[in-house]
Amino acid sequence: MQSSEPEVKKIIVKLGKRSYPIFIGNNLLNNAGLFKNYINSKQVMVVTNETIAPLYLDRIIHCLSDLVVESIILPDGEEYKTLEIMNTIITKLLQQRFSRNSCLIALGGGVVGDITGFAAACYQRGIDYIQVPTTVLAQVDSSVGGKTAVNHILGKNMIGAFHQPRAVIADISVLATLDNRELRAGLAEVIKYGLIHDKKFFTWLEQNIVRLLNREYDALCFAIDCSCRNKAEIVAKDEKESGIRALLNLGHTFGHAIETGLCYRDWLHGEAVATGMLMSADLSCRHGWITDDDIARIRKILNTAELPVKLPQGLNSERMLELMSVDKKTRNGILNLVLLKGIGNAIVTDQYDSEKLLETLMHFSAVQEVA
């Protein structure tokens, strides 16, 4: 990655009194002034995990050296996004006598961000927190929008709250240490924005996906900025997912079923979403809403990003249907799905043919068996 430090980009998530900025730039972890603009207390607790802590925890602590900074290091992995692990954060806050005006800092990927945000929402009925996402997926998606949660064995993100951060500080330089698999998984969420809302961006991604895989700074900065602007626009219109915000779940109903079926092990969230997006596209095509050429374009970009495009072994159509029935988008027993009417044009609907849904699930099960 290049070492130059261009101007920091700033995006505002417009939510009235709960509005907050997203900062995107290089070496932001060293910017003490940036952090302190959004900390209203001397008490700060940094929540991170055992992978990120050796890399960046000391930088944050040094950056905030004139404050009272505690830290807690969680185990790394989606399987640890539980009430039990969240309770360790609450316990330490109580042990250290953190007050109602204290602040949490979520230093890590989506799991750390979600669990820290939920702890902040619960502790003393709500305290401040700042998102410092360290993965592509967290920088473009999970850190923005205030959706916080932990998983249940029966369903992903079933226990949570809407609780907006004070700020999101996305330091692109930390992506230099990101595992290649994590990088690819994050790109699934980037591709999602092109599919649901921004056809021009999807075309740019087709032309620049290799540059993103090579971690070229300018390409990463543009993709993260564009993704965050798309999400900020949608969240501003629908903070609590009563309408348009559900479009951000393209591929997620299928993807969450995959993750739950695997007990939150083996596959990363972005990998499950990648397969889920292709399944959503397949079902859309079966309804005649998109073309075979559209499917080919989606599959090609996922293949180039080396993301999975078939179900994992052991998840057949019957099991997928069972898992999908436990979904937050189910209303009155009817599952709403995010489907495509074209690239850059997604809809949320329950007006799909259940037989065609079964055909999609059976098709992907068959692909799994012959692969």
Buried (B, 14 or more C-beta within 10 A) or exposed (E): EBEEEEEBBEBEBEBEEBEBBBBBBBBBBBBBEBBBEBBEBBBBBBBBBEBBBEBBBEBBBEBBEEBEBBBBBBEBBBBBBBEEBBEBBBEBBEEEEBEEEBBBBBBBBBBBBBBBBBBBBBBBEEBBBBBBBBBBBBBBBBBBBBBBBBBBEEBBBBBBBBBBBBBBBBBBBBBEEBEEEBBBBBBBBBBBBBBBBBBEBBBBBBEBBEBBBEBBBEBBBBBBBBBBBBBBBBBBEBBEBEEBBBBBBBBBBBBBBBBBBBEBEBBBBBBBBBBBBBBBBBBBBBBEBBEEEBBEBBBEBBEBBBBBBBBBEEBBBEBBBEBBEBBBBBEEEEBBBBBBEBBBBBBBEEEBEEEBBBBBBBBBBBBBEEE
